[in-house]
Amino acid sequence: MPSSWGKIFRVSTYGESHGTSVGVVVDGVPAGLPFPEEEIQKDLTRRRPGQNDLTTPRDEKDRMVVESGVFEGKTTGSPILMKVNNQNTIGSDYDEMAHVFRPSHADYTYSEKYGHRAHVGGGRSSVRETIGRVAAAGLARVILERELGISTVGWVDAIGPIDSHISELEYPNSRDIVDRFPTRCPKQSANDEMETLIRKLRDEGDSVGGVVKIAVRNLPPGLGDPVYDKLDADLAKAILSISACKGFEVGSGFSGTRQTGSIHNDEFYIEEGTGKVKTRTNNSGGIQGGISNGMDLILRAAFKPTSTIKKEQKTINDKNEETILKAKGRHDPCVLPRAVPIVEAVVNLVLVDAYLYQRALQPKWFMKYANLDSIPEQ
């Protein structure tokens, strides 16, 4: 079961939803970097369950423990192991799912592929797997911010039929702004409608999906490699590897198919005062030919409704018999609010790996775009 990602900043996650712990080993981190333990913990707290009544009531504090790779507050260059102990597990909630497959869940496919699965909590298919990615990405985020000035901010753009209608001029410029809203949709009118919908479906034993949008600012041109390591291709794979994610688009995405080339093309110009190359529109979403072009990176990720619901559903068991399932346990009626920090995390993991790779291969590029004053001497 592949559990690793990255060429240089290599991330390997481990653990199951109801196992002893979940976590990550991060290899390829340069030595001498101040280790941002508080920042990483902040990211884990943003994605933890039990934040409010819109999420699963499973109460996990998700306190991180660092077991290697850090000494006297700095990275040593050796692998960094970070883990979170599972504490609030109730395995009995999943007794009836030991032999019955939840519709649209990974239960059936895992069983067919491996012949044996951890049915409590969904095992590796649970969103708790992302704890390791979020922890690793906390370090990645700090590297990107300090050395390149990159800022990655995500928010909920839609839930069910409710769109945020947040224009480009209204994109939030900080995660703190997004976190003021329970749904993480930073537009009060849309947030209120989304809250009402989620609570209604939760009370009915149902669930709803939606869309997360990401804006990455100050991304320099030159990250990503043609042909098979294109930046948008790597981002797509990373985002689609998140549980419940069913769709990805960059820039204009599918809506761009409705435009002509003369309208869709992003015309270049030289920004007055800075001499930087810019484009008058950003339908490309900051990526052209699989390589960043210096404009904001704009992404959207679609998440399906949570599979585990309390309404009765027709399904089958592991004896190929048709049956009825009315699921028990603690589950998110909508994954979107907690998905925001997870999507931000995998984006930053892809970007830091692309950055460190470019930094190693192109010293001139590194000298041009990196903030050398913030990089410790090796």
Salt bridges, closest charged atoms under 4 A:
GLU39 OE2 - LYS42 NZ 3.37
GLU39 OE1 - ARG141 NH2 2.86
ASP43 OD2 - ARG141 NE 3.23
ASP43 OD1 - ARG175 NH1 2.77
ASP53 OD2 - ARG199 NE 2.98
ASP53 OD2 - ARG202 NH1 3.64
ASP59 OD1 - ARG48 NH1 3.54
ASP59 OD1 - LYS61 NZ 3.39
GLU60 OE2 - ARG58 NH2 3.03
ASP62 OD2 - ARG47 NH2 3.63
ASP62 OD1 - ARG128 NH2 2.96
GLU67 OE2 - LYS83 NZ 3.25
ASP107 OD2 - ARG102 NE 2.78
ASP107 OD1 - HIS105 ND1 3.12
ASP107 OD1 - ARG117 NH1 3.56
GLU129 OE1 - ARG133 NH2 2.82
GLU145 OE2 - ARG141 NH1 3.28
GLU147 OE1 - ARG359 NH1 2.95
ASP157 OD2 - ARG300 NH2 3.15
GLU170 OE1 - LYS187 NZ 3.92
ASP179 OD2 - ARG46 NE 2.79
ASP179 OD1 - ARG184 NE 2.73
GLU195 OE1 - ARG199 NH1 2.90
ASP203 OD1 - ARG202 NE 3.15
GLU204 OE2 - LYS200 NZ 2.88
ASP206 OD2 - LYS311 NZ 3.61
GLU249 OE2 - ARG300 NH1 3.12
ASP318 OD2 - HIS99 ND1 2.74
ASP332 OD2 - ARG338 NH1 2.73
GLU344 OE1 - ARG46 NH1 2.83
GLU344 OE1 - ARG175 NH1 3.98
